């Protein structure tokens, strides 16, 4: 029998998409989280026009 796992995302922080030109606060936050050992990535949430910094959570 094979066990399956579901992938869920946990939002660590969100940032408005209309930030100042040349500023990447979501990417900077995600990089700081990765430096601390969290597998963080940035995704765009189109309905809310925000960048989300998320990490994947495995649930049994």
N, C-alpha and C positions, 0 to 999 in steps of 0.2 A: 504494500500500500504506500502511496506517495503522499507526503504532507505538502500542503500548499500554504503559502503565506501571502497576505495582502500588503500592498505598499500604501502607506498613508503619508501625507505630508503635514509637517508641523510648521506653521508660519512663525518665524522668529521675530520679524520686524517688517514693516511696510513703509514705503517712501513714495511720495507723489511723483508722477512722471514728468511734471513740468518744472523740474529743478533748473538752476542756473546753467547756462552753457558751459561745458567743460567740467561740470561737477558730476561725480558718480557716487553719491552717498550709499546707494544700495550695494554697489560692487565693493566699495571700501569696507562696509560693514560685513559683507560675506567673507571678504579676505581676512578680516580680523577674526571671524568665527572659525575659519579654516585653520588659521595659525594656532588656535586654541584646541584643535582636534575635532571640531564639528564639521561634518560634511555638508556645508551650506552651499546653496546655489541661488541665483537670481532668476526669477521668472516674471513675466508680465501678466498682470490680471487686466485684461481688456475691458470687462464691464465696469470696473472701478477706476481705470486709468492709473494704476499704481504698480510699482515694482515691489514684488514680495521676495524676501529672503527666506528660503525654506530649507528644511532638512527632511530627509526621508526617514520614516519610522516603520520598522517591520513589526507587524502584529501576527501572532500565530493563528 
